[in-house]
Structure formats: structure tokens, C-alpha cells
Amino acid sequence: MNRVELSKVVQATKHPAKVVVAIGKDQNGKFNPITLEWFMRTSIEPLMFAISIGHTRYSHECLQQNRFFNLCFPSRQMIEAVKLWGSKSGRDLDKLAAAGHEWFTGRLAKYPILRDAKATFECEVVTQVKSGDHTIFVGEVKHAWLDERKEVVTVKELMK
Ligand SMILES: Cc1cc2nc3c(=O)[nH]c(=O)nc-3n(C[C@H](O)[C@H](O)[C@H](O)COP(=O)(O)O)c2cc1C
């Protein structure tokens, strides 16, 4: 056991991680998906998830303006979309339209539910906390959707 650079230990301990997509909405009503590795379940009753979003991301602006997000667990059919949503910004592109995946309107705040996803949790932001250069947004789940036939994508699969 050796004491080494922080980043080296982070790299060595990060796999296999799950990857999710949080869909927010900007001030013009455009939905914006962002690929995320930093998320966790934080409460059983009520069910809650926390997502950590960098201050520079367009999604950060969206979540300050509209206090809802859909937390989507992408399936293997969505690998290219997950790559796109994790590399381009909604400032420059309508990312949801660009990926071309079909969706229908959810119940809570009429945010998109992607038909190709394994699961979606519709969340309302109930609290947030600054964490260095990111903000942790905590969402309370109001509705959940599942397609049992689909399989979730891991970060490892994404990086192949
Ligand atoms: C596998 C993967 C995981 C990521 N995880 C996060 C994350 O947890 N938090 C974050 O703020 N950005 C994360 N990103 C980066 C954002 O997805 C990326 O910067 C995105 O283009 C931001 O889009 P936006 O400007 O439309 O919000 C991740 C990217 C990838 C490819």
C-alpha cells in the first residue's frame, strides 16, 4: 500500500460504475439530457436520488431554472446517445432531438420518458448543496417507469 496522487486512486477505484442520464429543461422549454456517472440513491421513503452537476454545464443552468429532472437508466441501444449527451452541450445543440430516440411525455412535469431506456425516475428537486466545482441536486421521485426486457449500460461498455 503506497500513498499516491489522488487522481490515480480515483481511476483505480471507479469501475464498474453505472451511468445515467438526467433530463432537465432550459428557460425556453427545450429538454436537455446530460450523461452522469456521479449519482446515488439517498433515501428509501420517500425515494430520492442525488445527482452531481458541474457548475459550467448547461444542465446546471437548467436545474436552477426548472426544478425537475427525469433520471434515466439508458439501455445498450442508447450507447451512441449517451456518448453524445456526455460530450456536447445543450448550449450549442438540441441534444434530445439530435440523438433521435423516441420519447413520450411523463406525468410529473411533462418531461420526456425515453422508450429505449431501461428505467426512468421522475424527480422534483427538493434540496441542493454546493460540492466544490459541482452542485448536488437531490430529487424526490414521484413516478417510475421500467422496461424489464432492457439491460443497463455501464461506464466500461461506454468507453469501449
Ligand atoms: C461517462 C460520463 C460521465 C459523466 N459524468 C458526469 C457527472 O457525473 N457530472 C457532470 O457534471 N458531468 C458529467 N459528465 C460530463 C457531461 O455529461 C458533459 O460535460 C456534457 O456535455 C454536459 O452537457 P450540458 O452542457 O448540456 O449540461 C460525464 C460525461 C461522461 C461521458
The ligand as a Tripos MOL2 file, in Angstrom:
@<TRIPOS>MOLECULE
LIG
   31    33     1     0     0
SMALL
NO_CHARGES

@<TRIPOS>ATOM
      1 C1        -19.3920    8.6930  -18.7690 C.3       1 LIG1
      2 C2        -19.5840   10.1570  -18.4340 C.ar      1 LIG1
      3 C3        -19.9250   10.5020  -17.1480 C.ar      1 LIG1
      4 C4        -20.1220   11.8640  -16.8050 C.ar      1 LIG1
      5 N1        -20.4850   12.1810  -15.5280 N.ar      1 LIG1
      6 C5        -20.7340   13.4940  -15.2120 C.ar      1 LIG1
      7 C6        -21.2070   13.8400  -13.9010 C.ar      1 LIG1
      8 O1        -21.4400   12.9950  -13.0450 O.2       1 LIG1
      9 N2        -21.4340   15.1590  -13.6350 N.ar      1 LIG1
     10 C7        -21.2220   16.1450  -14.5750 C.ar      1 LIG1
     11 O2        -21.4460   17.3410  -14.2730 O.2       1 LIG1
     12 N3        -20.7790   15.8330  -15.8250 N.ar      1 LIG1
     13 C8        -20.5420   14.5450  -16.1620 C.ar      1 LIG1
     14 N4        -20.1240   14.2190  -17.4250 N.ar      1 LIG1
     15 C9        -19.8830   15.2930  -18.4020 C.3       1 LIG1
     16 C10       -21.1560   15.8370  -19.0360 C.3       1 LIG1
     17 O3        -22.0110   14.7860  -19.4490 O.3       1 LIG1
     18 C11       -20.7600   16.7180  -20.2720 C.3       1 LIG1
     19 O4        -19.9270   17.7660  -19.8610 O.3       1 LIG1
     20 C12       -21.9760   17.2380  -21.0320 C.3       1 LIG1
     21 O5        -21.5460   17.5940  -22.3410 O.3       1 LIG1
     22 C13       -22.6250   18.4550  -20.3710 C.3       1 LIG1
     23 O6        -23.7620   18.8100  -21.1090 O.3       1 LIG1
     24 P1        -24.6060   20.1480  -20.8630 P.3       1 LIG1
     25 O7        -23.6670   21.3300  -21.0350 O.co2     1 LIG1
     26 O8        -25.6610   20.1110  -21.9220 O.co2     1 LIG1
     27 O9        -25.1560   20.0900  -19.4840 O.co2     1 LIG1
     28 C14       -19.9370   12.8840  -17.7940 C.ar      1 LIG1
     29 C15       -19.5930   12.5020  -19.0980 C.ar      1 LIG1
     30 C16       -19.4220   11.1500  -19.4350 C.ar      1 LIG1
     31 C17       -19.0760   10.7740  -20.8430 C.3       1 LIG1
@<TRIPOS>BOND
     1     1     2 1
     2     2     3 ar
     3     2    30 ar
     4     3     4 ar
     5     4     5 ar
     6     4    28 ar
     7     5     6 ar
     8     6     7 ar
     9     6    13 1
    10     7     8 2
    11     7     9 ar
    12     9    10 ar
    13    10    11 2
    14    10    12 ar
    15    12    13 ar
    16    13    14 ar
    17    14    15 1
    18    14    28 ar
    19    15    16 1
    20    16    17 1
    21    16    18 1
    22    18    19 1
    23    18    20 1
    24    20    21 1
    25    20    22 1
    26    22    23 1
    27    23    24 1
    28    24    25 2
    29    24    26 1
    30    24    27 1
    31    28    29 ar
    32    29    30 ar
    33    30    31 1
@<TRIPOS>SUBSTRUCTURE
     1 LIG1         1 GROUP 0 **** ****
